[in-house]
């Protein structure tokens, strides 16, 4: 019987690689969360169709110009310090909005501010996720709450900007869709947003499920086809293929959920990582099954 000690050794190396990938992904996530700088306030912009947000970046206040589509246009020159025009209410016609000040909640009124109902809110388990996820939050009522709001009338409706403290900038488009943008940062091609922490109630990325299924399924099929072609069904080979498929599935999950790194989306890195896992996983499966075979003793004459 040919020795096959290289198989468990190879699987151990792959397991270590997955652990390392998990560590890198975790560190990237922490760095990303640290880069979601606190949005202190939002005020009317220096030109029509814009707002200025005040961001606390590494202990220093900075100003960013944002247009009505939610796009960050760049840093705004001028004196730092909160503008006195920052407001907790804003209206577009008879539609008004106000912020909770000590909670992540925005309320809307359709009668000019006479009565209000909750329009957007993060509370309960979702809020706890943010509170535990962001490093160095401090007093939640002060640093993780909806503080100021600006409302702009648009051609087909209105848009809303809310300073949500440590969670970044909240934006409502003309379709009525609320988006947590995070905080702006500079990169190639000017600007991008560092995304905020995913909420517990947010739908999980569908790509993760497809990536896991594709990686696991491809390796299991490759193993079965190879064993069938060689007509050798060894228990240890089957176990090795199953373990390899599980490791590949775990690696594919990490790749599909790889966090953003700077201005580059996590999917860019995840696609490369997944491609390596997918191709090398199939190749290793065929090699493991092909190597794991009995050697017939020489026939006696």
C-alpha positions, 0 to 999 in steps of 0.5 A: 500500500502506498503511503498517503501521509501527504494527504492529511498534511495537505489538508492541515495546510489548507485548514491553516490557510483558511484560518489565516484568510479569516484572520486577514478578513477580520483585521480588514473589517476592524480597520474598515470600521475604524475608518467610518469616521463620526459624522457630527453634523450636516448643513446647507451646502455652499452651492445649490443642490449640495450639503456640507457634512462635518466629520471627525477624522482622527480627532480633527474636524473636516468638511465634505461637500455632498451633492443631492444624489449622495455623491461625495464631491470632495473636501470643503475648504473653510473654517472648521467647527460646526456651522450654527445653521445645523438643524434638527428639523427640515421640510420640503413643502408640507413634508417635514423631518426631525431627528431623535437627537439621542437615538438612531431615529428619523421621524416624518410629517406630512402635515407641515410638522403638526404630527410625526411618525417614524420614517427610519430607525435602527433599534433593538438588536440592530442597534446593539450590533452597531454599539458592539461593532464600532470601536470606541463609540463612547456615549451612544446617545451622543455619538451613535444617534441621529443628530442633524438633518437637511431636506432638499426639494428635488425635481421628482421629490425630495432628498434627506441627509442625516448626520448619524454620528459614528454610523456615518451619513444617512441618505434618503433618495427621491424614491424614498429609499433610505441608505446608510452611506458611511463616511466619505474618504479620498481615493483614486478618482476623488472620493468614496464612502467607507461603508457602515457596519452591516445590521443583523436584519440586513439580508445576507449577500446572496453571493455567499450562498452561491459561492459556497455551493459552487465550491463545495459542489465542484469539488465533490463532483470532481472527487466522485467522477475521478473515483468512478473513472479509476473504479476505486472507492476508498474510505480515506479518499472519500473522507479527504474529498469531503474535508477538502470540500468543507474547507473550500466552502468555508474559504468561499464564504470568507471570499464572498464576504471579504470587507472593503479595503480602502476605495476598492470593494471587497468583491474585487479581492473576494473574486480573486480569492474565490478563483484560486480556491475554486481552481486549486480545489478541483485540481487538488481533489483530482490529485488526492484521489489519483494518488490514493490508490493501491499498488499491486505487488509484482506477479511471481513467475 
